[in-house]
Amino acid sequence: MTAPRLFPRAVPALGLAALAAFLLLAVQVVLAWPEAGDALGRIVLVDSVLPRGAVALLAGASLGLSGALLQRVLRNPIADPSTLGIASGAQLAMTLATAYAPAWMETAREPLAFAGGMGALGLILAVSWRRGFDPVTVVLCGMLISLVAASLSAAVILANGEYMMSLFIWGGGSLEQTGWGVSATLLVRLGVVAGATVLLLRPLVLLGFDDSNARALGLGVSGMRLLVLGLAVALATGVIAFVGVIGFVGLAAPNLARLAGFRTLRAVLLASPVLGAILLAITDGLVQAASLGDSEILPTGAATALLGGPLLIWLLPRLRSAIRLADTAAAPIARLARPGAILLVIALLATLVGALALLWGPGPDGWNWAWGPTLEAVAPWRWPRIAVAGAAGAMLAAAGFTLQRVTGNPMASPEALGVSSGSGLGLAAVLLLAPQAGPGWEFAGAVLGSGAALLVVLGLGARGGFGPERLLLGGIAVGSLAGALVTAGIARGGPEGNRLLNWLSGSTALASPMEAGATALLALALLAPMPFLARWFQILPLGPGVGRAIGLSPRRAGGWLVFLAAVLSAAATLSVGPLSFVGLMAPHMARLAGFARPPLQFAASVAIGTLLMVFADWMARSLAFPYQLPVGLLASLVGAPYLVWLLNRGLR
């Protein structure tokens, strides 16, 4: 048996990468080199260009080491500050402080970021501890918390006017510097954590074992895990506090180190900071090279996030989960004796909530009924958003029902599978490439984006037999990639960026009567064929063999249903943004209520989806009056915990 190699054969390739990073930094220095007597040029070189290069190296090294520590402690190859919600938690804390306690940003920037990141991570670990910090569960909970935190940040920015838009651009991860202060702080922090890591090398080796074995060898597992997690979060949030969110460097660096042949823990911990520094330096150099004059096309953090989606997709087949998600769709239910009557009650309840949303709401003197002249004044503002929210809820519920029946996956929904994010990417492409295009082109772009995202996710899921874990992680990967591209579009600023930011938070406040009418008619047109497809919904979950035996082509029927789900998702997402989770909740609520047969379950899902979104829109308009909360955000605050509950509901 040969001893493990500390420096594998991939070192020459790493040397070439380091040389490329050095050359890119050198090019920036040469381009900024001042002429003789140019005092301003010398200031730019010394206080901007050189510190930026130093920050790129130090931030990349910090994130690389942070990712390596997180992956070791949680025994999870796709753990990093981005996938575990640490980055989004820190950004949300700093966004709230900037909006409502700006003095704290001057005196307690780093503690704020650390508290936000540690709070998000603590919430994830509290939810997943019953499942032994299973990699799939931890990452799924992390990404859900990231989505909700990102939506909350967008809502705060929108609520505080245009001057907060720069905060979103900063949150995309900009490395621009005006001095050496940030570099010195990052260097000190990296040195302290690196020294602590050396001292904790033996406990880190033991943390790679099973908890019972580590305890048998004398390690206090819980305390040591918390200590190392604190060090990793401190490194990551230190970077976020000063330069914004730099996505997925912590994910890429340790995995690249292992792929390069570094096998021992010491070697991985040594190589990860180096690779992180190289990755971020190369990315930042390319961003500067592609800049248009003094304007960057996108922040460096958004550029590094483009690595995250493809890398997650590549890592999916290599991820092993010891625990399967509960198949809630197979759980026994009590069938209703009179489902038609209960369905009528749900429909009447949705109508009643819509009427209350139109007639009863807050005003300067508290909650009031709107009658006569008051109703005439408020109706043009209220009824369009009620109609848009109801139609979007119905379409999302129908799309979720369709995806769950086609894939046989109880966790499938437009939001969880990245379909809604793909729709946003298609919308962003139309807005940025053809700003003058009309609603028809925007809808077409959203349909193409959602369809492409759904095909990629189903392709990834097919390799794992359409298991819930594979489909959800595939959706997260596609959603991460699409989200990074949308962030790049927002960071460009302008009316298109503001439109995308408004879409991201899921607001119906600007719905017009024309938009309401078009959305309602589109929903009716798309939902009308669904009752005639009841036979497909009954047969497809039985498997392809049964379908062929009775004369149904599963591939053709499934293809049409997937296309219909993509169109429904795109149409709804255009109105209420990518986050609502109504497409996940409504079919489950219909099934748990006792609607067993597919036609009635579909009708109940649509009615419940309409009810949920109309109620969410009513509350979004009323709870913070006179301010408007995004309806998609309010629905997601219920939907995300619901999905986490499903993830933890029993073991197969």
C-alpha positions as CSV (number, residue, x, y, z in Angstrom):
1,M,0.0,0.0,0.0
2,T,1.4,3.4,-1.0
3,A,1.1,6.5,1.1
4,P,-1.4,9.2,-0.2
5,R,0.2,11.8,-2.3
6,L,0.1,15.3,-0.8
7,F,0.9,16.9,-4.2
8,P,-0.7,14.9,-7.0
9,R,0.0,15.1,-10.7
10,A,-2.5,17.8,-11.2
11,V,-0.2,20.4,-9.6
12,P,1.3,21.5,-13.0
13,A,-2.3,22.2,-14.2
14,L,-2.9,24.2,-11.0
15,G,0.3,26.1,-11.7
16,L,-0.9,27.0,-15.1
17,A,-4.2,28.3,-13.6
18,A,-2.2,30.3,-11.1
19,L,-0.1,31.7,-13.9
20,A,-3.3,32.7,-15.8
21,A,-4.6,34.5,-12.7
22,F,-1.3,36.3,-12.2
23,L,-1.2,37.4,-15.9
24,L,-4.8,38.8,-15.7
25,L,-3.8,40.8,-12.6
26,A,-0.6,41.9,-14.3
27,V,-2.6,43.1,-17.3
28,Q,-4.8,45.2,-15.1
29,V,-1.7,46.7,-13.4
30,V,-0.1,47.5,-16.7
31,L,-3.3,49.1,-18.1
32,A,-3.5,51.3,-15.0
33,W,0.2,52.1,-14.8
34,P,0.4,55.9,-14.6
35,E,2.6,58.1,-16.7
36,A,5.3,60.2,-15.1
37,G,3.9,63.0,-13.0
38,D,0.3,61.6,-13.2
39,A,-0.6,61.8,-9.5
40,L,-4.2,60.8,-10.1
41,G,-3.2,57.7,-12.0
42,R,-0.8,56.8,-9.2
43,I,-3.7,57.0,-6.7
44,V,-5.9,54.8,-8.9
45,L,-3.2,52.2,-9.2
46,V,-2.2,52.2,-5.5
47,D,-5.6,52.6,-3.9
48,S,-7.9,50.9,-6.4
49,V,-6.3,48.4,-8.8
50,L,-3.8,46.8,-6.5
51,P,-6.2,46.5,-3.5
52,R,-8.8,45.0,-5.8
53,G,-6.3,42.3,-6.9
54,A,-5.4,41.6,-3.2
55,V,-9.1,41.4,-2.2
56,A,-9.8,39.0,-5.1
57,L,-7.0,36.7,-3.8
58,L,-7.9,37.0,-0.1
59,A,-11.7,36.7,-0.6
60,G,-11.3,33.7,-2.8
61,A,-8.9,32.0,-0.3
62,S,-11.3,32.7,2.5
63,L,-14.3,31.3,0.7
64,G,-12.3,28.3,-0.4
65,L,-11.3,27.5,3.2
66,S,-14.8,28.1,4.5
67,G,-16.3,25.7,1.9
68,A,-13.7,23.0,2.8
69,L,-14.5,23.3,6.5
70,L,-18.3,23.2,5.9
71,Q,-18.0,20.2,3.6
72,R,-15.9,18.4,6.1
73,V,-18.0,19.1,9.2
74,L,-21.3,18.3,7.5
75,R,-19.8,15.4,5.4
76,N,-21.6,17.1,2.4
77,P,-19.8,17.6,-0.9
78,I,-22.2,20.4,-2.0
79,A,-22.1,22.5,1.2
80,D,-20.9,26.0,0.9
81,P,-22.0,29.5,2.1
82,S,-24.3,29.8,-1.0
83,T,-26.1,26.4,-0.7
84,L,-26.5,26.6,3.0
85,G,-28.2,30.0,3.1
86,I,-25.3,31.7,5.0
87,A,-24.7,34.2,2.2
88,S,-28.4,35.1,1.9
89,G,-28.9,35.3,5.6
90,A,-26.0,37.7,5.9
91,Q,-27.2,39.8,3.0
92,L,-30.7,40.0,4.5
93,A,-29.3,41.2,7.8
94,M,-27.3,43.9,6.2
95,T,-30.1,44.9,3.9
96,L,-32.4,45.4,6.9
97,A,-29.7,47.3,8.8
98,T,-29.1,49.6,5.8
99,A,-32.8,50.4,5.5
100,Y,-33.8,50.7,9.1
101,A,-30.6,51.1,11.2
102,P,-28.0,52.6,9.0
103,A,-25.7,53.6,11.9
104,W,-25.2,49.9,12.6
105,M,-23.6,49.5,9.2
106,E,-20.9,51.9,10.3
107,T,-20.1,50.4,13.7
108,A,-21.2,46.7,13.5
109,R,-21.0,45.6,9.8
110,E,-19.2,42.3,10.5
111,P,-21.2,41.3,13.5
112,L,-24.4,41.9,11.6
113,A,-23.3,39.7,8.7
114,F,-22.1,37.0,11.1
115,A,-25.4,37.1,13.0
116,G,-27.4,36.8,9.8
117,G,-25.3,34.0,8.4
118,M,-25.2,32.0,11.7
119,G,-28.9,32.5,12.2
120,A,-29.7,31.0,8.8
121,L,-27.3,28.1,9.3
122,G,-28.7,27.5,12.8
123,L,-32.2,27.3,11.4
124,I,-31.2,24.8,8.8
125,L,-29.3,22.6,11.3
126,A,-32.3,22.7,13.7
127,V,-34.6,21.5,11.0
128,S,-32.3,18.7,9.7
129,W,-30.8,17.3,12.9
130,R,-33.5,14.6,13.1
131,R,-32.2,13.2,9.9
132,G,-28.6,13.2,10.9
133,F,-27.7,16.3,8.8
134,D,-28.4,14.2,5.7
135,P,-26.7,16.0,2.8
136,V,-29.8,16.2,0.6
137,T,-32.0,17.6,3.4
138,V,-29.5,20.1,4.6
139,V,-28.9,21.6,1.1
140,L,-32.6,21.6,0.2
141,C,-33.4,23.5,3.4
142,G,-30.5,25.8,2.8
143,M,-31.6,26.7,-0.7
144,L,-35.2,27.2,0.4
145,I,-34.0,29.6,3.1
146,S,-31.8,31.3,0.5
147,L,-34.8,31.8,-1.8
148,V,-37.0,33.3,0.9
149,A,-34.1,35.5,2.2
150,A,-33.3,36.8,-1.3
151,S,-37.0,37.6,-1.8
152,L,-37.2,39.5,1.5
153,S,-34.1,41.5,0.5
154,A,-35.7,42.4,-2.8
155,A,-38.9,43.4,-1.0
156,V,-37.0,45.7,1.4
157,I,-35.1,47.3,-1.5
158,L,-38.3,47.9,-3.5
159,A,-40.0,49.3,-0.4
160,N,-37.3,51.9,0.2
161,G,-37.1,53.5,-3.3
162,E,-34.6,53.8,-6.1
163,Y,-31.8,54.8,-3.8
164,M,-31.6,51.3,-2.4
165,M,-31.1,49.8,-5.9
166,S,-27.3,50.2,-5.4
167,L,-27.5,47.9,-2.4
168,F,-28.8,45.1,-4.7
169,I,-26.0,45.7,-7.1
170,W,-23.5,45.7,-4.2
171,G,-25.0,42.4,-3.0
172,G,-24.1,40.9,-6.3
173,G,-20.5,41.0,-5.2
174,S,-18.4,43.9,-6.4
175,L,-14.6,43.9,-5.7
176,E,-14.1,47.6,-6.4
177,Q,-11.8,49.1,-3.7
178,T,-10.8,52.6,-2.5
179,G,-7.9,51.6,-0.2
180,W,-6.2,48.8,1.6
181,G,-8.4,48.6,4.7
182,V,-10.5,45.7,3.4
183,S,-7.5,43.7,2.3
184,A,-5.9,44.1,5.8
185,T,-9.1,43.0,7.5
186,L,-9.5,39.9,5.3
187,L,-5.9,39.0,5.7
188,V,-6.0,39.1,9.5
189,R,-9.3,37.1,9.6
190,L,-7.9,34.5,7.1
191,G,-4.7,34.1,9.2
192,V,-6.6,33.6,12.4
193,V,-8.9,31.0,11.0
194,A,-6.1,29.2,9.1
195,G,-4.1,29.0,12.4
196,A,-7.1,27.7,14.2
197,T,-7.7,25.1,11.5
198,V,-4.1,23.8,11.9
199,L,-4.7,23.4,15.7
200,L,-8.0,21.6,15.0
201,L,-6.6,19.2,12.4
202,R,-7.0,16.1,14.5
203,P,-10.6,16.9,15.5
204,L,-11.4,17.7,11.9
205,V,-10.1,14.2,10.9
206,L,-12.4,12.6,13.5
207,L,-15.4,14.7,12.4
208,G,-15.2,12.9,9.1
209,F,-16.1,9.6,10.9
210,D,-19.6,8.6,12.1
211,D,-20.6,10.5,15.2
212,S,-20.7,7.4,17.4
213,N,-17.1,6.5,16.3
214,A,-15.9,10.0,16.9
215,R,-17.4,10.1,20.4
216,A,-15.8,6.7,21.1
217,L,-12.4,8.3,20.3
218,G,-13.0,11.0,22.8
219,L,-14.3,13.9,20.6
220,G,-17.1,16.2,21.8
221,V,-18.9,16.1,18.5
222,S,-21.5,18.7,19.0
223,G,-19.2,21.3,20.5
224,M,-16.5,20.8,17.9
225,R,-18.9,20.9,15.1
226,L,-20.4,24.2,16.3
227,L,-16.9,25.7,16.8
228,V,-15.7,24.8,13.2
229,L,-19.0,25.9,11.7
230,G,-18.5,29.3,13.5
231,L,-15.1,29.6,12.0
232,A,-16.4,28.8,8.5
233,V,-19.3,31.3,8.9
234,A,-17.0,34.0,10.2
235,L,-14.7,33.6,7.1
236,A,-17.6,33.7,4.7
237,T,-19.6,36.5,6.3
238,G,-16.4,38.6,6.6
239,V,-16.2,38.5,2.8
240,I,-19.9,39.3,2.4
241,A,-19.7,42.2,4.8
242,F,-17.1,44.1,2.7
243,V,-17.6,43.0,-0.9
244,G,-21.1,41.4,-1.1
245,V,-22.1,37.9,-2.0
246,I,-19.5,35.9,-4.0
247,G,-21.3,32.8,-5.1
248,F,-20.2,29.2,-5.2
249,V,-16.4,29.7,-4.8
250,G,-16.7,27.8,-1.6
251,L,-18.5,25.0,-3.4
252,A,-16.0,24.8,-6.4
253,A,-12.7,25.1,-4.7
254,P,-12.8,22.0,-2.4
255,N,-14.4,19.8,-5.1
256,L,-11.8,20.9,-7.6
257,A,-9.1,20.1,-5.1
258,R,-10.5,16.5,-4.7
259,L,-10.9,16.1,-8.5
260,A,-7.3,17.3,-8.9
261,G,-6.1,14.3,-6.7
262,F,-5.8,15.8,-3.3
263,R,-7.0,13.1,-1.0
264,T,-6.0,13.7,2.5
265,L,-7.7,16.3,4.7
266,R,-4.5,18.3,5.1
267,A,-4.0,18.4,1.4
268,V,-7.6,19.5,0.7
269,L,-7.5,22.2,3.4
270,L,-4.2,23.4,1.8
271,A,-5.4,23.3,-1.8
272,S,-8.9,24.8,-1.3
273,P,-7.8,28.3,-0.3
274,V,-5.3,28.4,-3.2
275,L,-7.8,27.2,-5.7
276,G,-10.4,29.7,-4.3
277,A,-8.0,32.6,-4.7
278,I,-7.1,31.4,-8.3
279,L,-10.8,31.1,-9.2
280,L,-11.9,34.5,-8.0
281,A,-8.8,36.2,-9.4
282,I,-9.4,34.7,-12.8
283,T,-13.1,35.5,-12.7
284,D,-12.5,39.1,-11.6
285,G,-9.9,39.5,-14.3
286,L,-12.3,38.3,-17.0
287,V,-15.0,40.6,-15.7
288,Q,-12.7,43.6,-15.9
289,A,-11.5,42.5,-19.4
290,A,-15.1,42.4,-20.6
291,S,-16.1,45.7,-19.0
292,L,-17.4,48.5,-21.3
293,G,-15.2,51.4,-20.4
294,D,-15.6,52.2,-16.8
295,S,-18.8,50.2,-16.5
296,E,-18.8,46.5,-15.6
297,I,-21.2,44.2,-17.4
298,L,-22.0,42.4,-14.2
299,P,-20.6,42.2,-10.6
300,T,-17.9,39.6,-10.0
301,G,-20.1,37.8,-7.5
302,A,-22.8,37.3,-10.1
303,A,-20.1,36.0,-12.5
304,T,-18.9,33.4,-10.0
305,A,-22.5,32.3,-9.4
306,L,-22.6,31.3,-13.0
307,L,-20.2,28.5,-12.1
308,G,-22.5,27.2,-9.4
309,G,-25.4,25.9,-11.5
310,P,-23.3,23.8,-13.9
311,L,-21.2,22.6,-11.0
312,L,-24.2,21.5,-9.0
313,I,-25.6,19.7,-12.1
314,W,-22.3,17.9,-12.6
315,L,-22.1,16.9,-8.9
316,L,-25.6,15.5,-8.7
317,P,-24.9,11.9,-9.9
318,R,-22.0,11.8,-7.4
319,L,-24.1,12.8,-4.4
320,R,-25.3,9.9,-2.2
321,S,-28.1,10.3,0.3
322,A,-28.5,7.7,3.0
323,I,-32.1,8.8,3.7
324,R,-35.0,8.9,1.2
325,L,-37.7,11.6,1.3
326,A,-41.1,10.6,2.5
327,D,-43.4,9.7,-0.3
328,T,-46.3,11.7,1.0
329,A,-48.3,11.1,-2.2
330,A,-48.6,7.4,-1.2
331,A,-49.8,8.1,2.3
332,P,-53.3,6.8,3.0
333,I,-56.1,9.4,3.0
334,A,-59.7,9.3,4.1
335,R,-61.8,9.8,1.0
336,L,-64.7,12.2,1.1
337,A,-68.2,10.8,1.0
338,R,-69.5,13.9,-1.0
339,P,-66.5,15.5,-2.7
340,G,-68.6,17.5,-5.0
341,A,-70.3,19.4,-2.1
342,I,-66.9,20.1,-0.5
343,L,-65.5,21.3,-3.8
344,L,-68.4,23.7,-4.1
345,V,-67.7,25.0,-0.5
346,I,-64.1,25.6,-1.4
347,A,-65.1,27.5,-4.6
348,L,-67.6,29.6,-2.6
349,L,-64.9,30.3,0.0
350,A,-62.5,31.5,-2.7
351,T,-65.3,33.8,-4.0
352,L,-66.0,35.1,-0.6
353,V,-62.4,35.9,0.1
354,G,-62.2,37.7,-3.3
355,A,-65.3,39.8,-2.4
356,L,-63.8,40.6,1.0
357,A,-60.5,41.6,-0.6
358,L,-62.5,44.0,-2.8
359,L,-64.8,45.5,-0.2
360,W,-63.0,45.4,3.1
361,G,-59.5,46.8,3.7
362,P,-57.4,49.2,5.7
363,G,-57.6,53.0,5.3
364,P,-56.5,56.1,7.1
365,D,-59.1,55.4,9.9
366,G,-58.5,51.7,10.2
367,W,-60.3,48.8,8.4
368,N,-63.4,50.0,6.5
369,W,-66.0,48.7,4.2
370,A,-65.9,50.2,0.7
371,W,-69.4,51.2,-0.6
372,G,-70.7,53.7,-3.1
373,P,-68.2,56.4,-4.0
374,T,-65.4,54.8,-2.0
375,L,-65.9,51.5,-3.9
376,E,-65.8,53.4,-7.2
377,A,-62.5,55.0,-6.1
378,V,-60.7,51.8,-4.9
379,A,-62.2,49.2,-7.2
380,P,-59.9,50.0,-10.2
381,W,-56.9,49.4,-8.0
382,R,-58.2,46.3,-6.2
383,W,-60.0,44.2,-8.6
384,P,-57.1,43.9,-11.2
385,R,-54.7,42.5,-8.6
386,I,-57.3,40.2,-7.2
387,A,-58.0,38.8,-10.7
388,V,-54.3,38.4,-11.4
389,A,-53.5,36.7,-8.1
390,G,-56.5,34.3,-8.5
391,A,-55.7,33.4,-12.1
392,A,-52.0,32.9,-11.2
393,G,-52.9,30.7,-8.2
394,A,-55.1,28.6,-10.4
395,M,-52.4,28.1,-13.0
396,L,-49.7,27.4,-10.5
397,A,-51.9,24.8,-8.8
398,A,-52.7,23.2,-12.1
399,A,-49.0,23.1,-13.1
400,G,-48.0,21.6,-9.7
401,F,-50.8,18.9,-10.0
402,T,-49.6,18.1,-13.5
403,L,-46.0,17.8,-12.6
404,Q,-46.7,15.6,-9.6
405,R,-48.9,13.2,-11.6
406,V,-46.4,13.0,-14.5
407,T,-43.3,12.4,-12.4
408,G,-45.0,10.5,-9.6
409,N,-43.0,12.9,-7.3
410,P,-44.9,14.5,-4.4
411,M,-42.3,17.3,-4.2
412,A,-42.7,18.4,-7.8
413,S,-43.9,22.0,-8.4
414,P,-42.9,24.9,-10.7
415,E,-41.1,26.6,-7.8
416,A,-39.2,23.7,-6.4
417,L,-38.1,22.3,-9.8
418,G,-36.6,25.6,-11.0
419,V,-39.3,26.1,-13.7
420,S,-40.3,29.5,-12.3
421,S,-36.7,30.6,-12.3
422,G,-36.3,29.5,-15.9
423,S,-39.4,31.5,-16.8
424,G,-37.7,34.6,-15.2
425,L,-34.5,33.9,-17.2
426,G,-36.6,33.9,-20.4
427,L,-38.3,37.2,-19.4
428,A,-34.9,38.7,-18.6
429,A,-33.5,37.7,-22.0
430,V,-36.4,39.4,-23.7
431,L,-36.2,42.6,-21.6
432,L,-32.4,42.9,-22.1
433,L,-32.2,42.0,-25.7
434,A,-35.4,43.7,-26.9
435,P,-36.5,46.3,-24.4
436,Q,-39.3,47.6,-26.7
437,A,-40.8,44.1,-27.1
438,G,-44.5,43.8,-26.1
439,P,-46.2,41.5,-23.7
440,G,-46.5,38.8,-26.3
441,W,-42.7,38.5,-26.7
442,E,-42.3,38.6,-22.9
443,F,-44.7,35.7,-22.6
444,A,-43.0,33.7,-25.3
445,G,-39.6,34.2,-23.7
446,A,-41.0,33.1,-20.3
447,V,-42.6,30.0,-21.9
448,L,-39.3,29.0,-23.6
449,G,-37.3,29.6,-20.4
450,S,-39.6,27.5,-18.3
451,G,-39.8,24.8,-20.8
452,A,-36.0,24.6,-21.2
453,A,-35.6,24.5,-17.4
454,L,-38.2,21.8,-17.0
455,L,-36.6,19.6,-19.7
456,V,-33.1,19.9,-18.1
457,V,-34.5,19.0,-14.7
458,L,-36.4,16.0,-16.0
459,G,-33.3,14.9,-17.9
460,L,-31.3,15.0,-14.7
461,G,-34.1,13.3,-12.8
462,A,-34.4,10.5,-15.4
463,R,-30.9,9.3,-14.5
464,G,-32.1,8.7,-10.9
465,G,-35.4,7.2,-11.7
466,F,-37.2,10.5,-11.1
467,G,-36.6,10.2,-7.3
468,P,-37.7,13.2,-5.2
469,E,-34.1,14.0,-4.2
470,R,-32.7,14.1,-7.7
471,L,-35.5,16.2,-9.1
472,L,-35.4,18.7,-6.3
473,L,-31.6,19.0,-6.4
474,G,-31.8,19.3,-10.2
475,G,-34.4,22.1,-9.8
476,I,-32.1,23.8,-7.3
477,A,-29.1,23.6,-9.7
478,V,-31.1,25.0,-12.6
479,G,-32.7,27.6,-10.4
480,S,-29.3,28.7,-9.1
481,L,-28.0,29.1,-12.7
482,A,-31.1,31.0,-13.8
483,G,-31.1,33.1,-10.7
484,A,-27.5,34.1,-11.3
485,L,-28.2,35.3,-14.8
486,V,-31.3,37.2,-13.6
487,T,-29.1,38.9,-11.0
488,A,-26.7,39.9,-13.7
489,G,-29.6,41.5,-15.6
490,I,-30.7,43.4,-12.5
491,A,-27.2,44.6,-11.8
492,R,-27.2,46.3,-15.1
493,G,-29.7,48.8,-13.7
494,G,-32.1,50.8,-15.8
495,P,-35.8,50.2,-16.2
496,E,-35.3,46.6,-17.2
497,G,-33.3,45.9,-14.0
498,N,-36.0,47.5,-11.9
499,R,-38.7,45.5,-13.7
500,L,-36.8,42.3,-13.0
501,L,-36.3,43.2,-9.4
502,N,-40.0,43.9,-9.1
503,W,-40.8,40.5,-10.7
504,L,-38.3,38.8,-8.4
505,S,-40.3,39.9,-5.3
506,G,-43.6,38.9,-6.9
507,S,-45.7,42.0,-6.7
508,T,-49.1,42.5,-8.2
509,A,-49.4,46.2,-7.1
510,L,-49.0,47.5,-10.7
511,A,-51.6,45.1,-12.2
512,S,-53.7,47.0,-14.7
513,P,-57.3,46.1,-15.9
514,M,-55.9,45.1,-19.3
515,E,-53.3,42.8,-17.7
516,A,-56.0,41.3,-15.3
517,G,-58.3,40.6,-18.2
518,A,-55.6,39.0,-20.3
519,T,-54.3,36.9,-17.4
520,A,-57.8,35.6,-16.6
521,L,-58.6,34.8,-20.2
522,L,-55.2,33.0,-20.6
523,A,-55.9,31.0,-17.4
524,L,-59.3,29.9,-18.7
525,A,-57.8,28.9,-22.1
526,L,-55.1,26.9,-20.5
527,L,-57.2,25.2,-17.9
528,A,-60.1,24.4,-20.2
529,P,-58.5,21.3,-21.8
530,M,-57.4,19.8,-18.5
531,P,-60.6,18.0,-17.6
532,F,-60.5,16.1,-20.9
533,L,-57.0,14.8,-19.9
534,A,-58.3,13.0,-16.8
535,R,-57.6,9.6,-18.3
536,W,-53.9,10.5,-18.8
537,F,-53.7,11.7,-15.2
538,Q,-55.1,8.4,-14.0
539,I,-52.9,6.1,-16.1
540,L,-49.5,7.8,-16.2
541,P,-48.7,7.3,-12.4
542,L,-49.3,3.5,-13.0
543,G,-46.1,3.3,-15.1
544,P,-45.2,3.1,-18.8
545,G,-46.0,-0.6,-19.0
546,V,-49.6,-0.2,-18.0
547,G,-50.0,2.8,-20.3
548,R,-48.8,0.9,-23.3
549,A,-50.9,-2.1,-22.5
550,I,-54.1,0.0,-22.7
551,G,-53.1,1.9,-25.8
552,L,-51.6,5.1,-24.3
553,S,-48.2,6.4,-25.4
554,P,-46.6,7.5,-22.1
555,R,-43.9,9.5,-23.8
556,R,-46.4,11.5,-26.0
557,A,-48.9,12.0,-23.2
558,G,-46.2,13.0,-20.7
559,G,-44.6,15.3,-23.3
560,W,-47.9,17.2,-23.9
561,L,-48.5,17.5,-20.2
562,V,-45.0,18.8,-19.4
563,F,-45.4,21.4,-22.2
564,L,-48.8,22.4,-20.7
565,A,-47.2,22.7,-17.2
566,A,-44.4,24.9,-18.6
567,V,-46.9,27.2,-20.3
568,L,-49.0,27.4,-17.1
569,S,-45.9,28.1,-15.0
570,A,-44.7,30.8,-17.3
571,A,-48.0,32.6,-17.5
572,A,-48.4,32.6,-13.7
573,T,-44.8,33.5,-12.9
574,L,-44.9,36.6,-15.1
575,S,-47.6,38.0,-12.7
576,V,-46.5,36.8,-9.2
577,G,-42.8,36.1,-9.5
578,P,-40.8,32.9,-8.9
579,L,-41.7,32.3,-5.3
580,S,-45.1,31.3,-4.0
581,F,-45.0,27.5,-3.6
582,V,-48.7,27.4,-4.3
583,G,-48.0,24.9,-7.0
584,L,-46.6,22.6,-4.3
585,M,-49.1,23.2,-1.5
586,A,-52.5,23.2,-3.4
587,P,-52.3,19.6,-4.8
588,H,-51.2,18.3,-1.4
589,M,-54.0,20.1,0.4
590,A,-56.5,18.8,-2.1
591,R,-55.3,15.2,-1.6
592,L,-55.1,15.5,2.2
593,A,-58.6,16.9,2.2
594,G,-59.9,13.6,0.7
595,F,-60.1,14.3,-3.0
596,A,-58.8,11.0,-4.4
597,R,-59.9,10.8,-8.0
598,P,-57.8,12.8,-10.4
599,P,-60.6,15.0,-11.9
600,L,-61.9,16.1,-8.5
601,Q,-58.4,16.4,-7.1
602,F,-57.4,18.7,-10.0
603,A,-60.5,20.9,-9.6
604,A,-59.9,21.1,-5.8
605,S,-56.2,22.0,-6.4
606,V,-57.2,24.8,-8.8
607,A,-59.8,26.1,-6.3
608,I,-57.4,25.9,-3.4
609,G,-54.7,27.6,-5.4
610,T,-57.0,30.5,-6.3
611,L,-58.1,30.8,-2.6
612,L,-54.5,30.8,-1.3
613,M,-53.2,33.5,-3.8
614,V,-56.2,35.8,-3.4
615,F,-55.9,35.6,0.4
616,A,-52.1,36.2,0.1
617,D,-52.7,39.2,-2.1
618,W,-55.3,40.6,0.3
619,M,-52.9,40.3,3.2
620,A,-50.0,41.7,1.2
621,R,-52.0,44.8,0.5
622,S,-53.3,45.2,4.0
623,L,-50.8,44.0,6.6
624,A,-48.3,46.8,6.1
625,F,-50.7,49.5,4.9
626,P,-50.0,52.0,3.3
627,Y,-47.0,50.0,2.1
628,Q,-47.5,47.1,-0.2
629,L,-45.9,43.7,0.4
630,P,-45.1,41.4,-2.6
631,V,-47.8,38.7,-2.9
632,G,-45.3,36.1,-4.0
633,L,-43.1,36.8,-1.0
634,L,-46.0,36.5,1.5
635,A,-47.1,33.2,-0.1
636,S,-43.5,31.9,0.0
637,L,-43.3,32.7,3.7
638,V,-46.0,30.0,4.1
639,G,-44.9,27.7,1.3
640,A,-41.2,27.4,2.2
641,P,-41.9,26.1,5.7
642,Y,-44.5,23.8,4.3
643,L,-41.9,22.2,1.9
644,V,-39.4,21.9,4.8
645,W,-42.2,20.1,6.8
646,L,-42.7,17.7,3.9
647,L,-39.0,17.0,3.7
648,N,-38.9,16.0,7.4
649,R,-42.2,14.1,7.5
650,G,-41.3,10.6,8.3
651,L,-38.6,8.3,6.8
652,R,-39.3,5.8,4.1
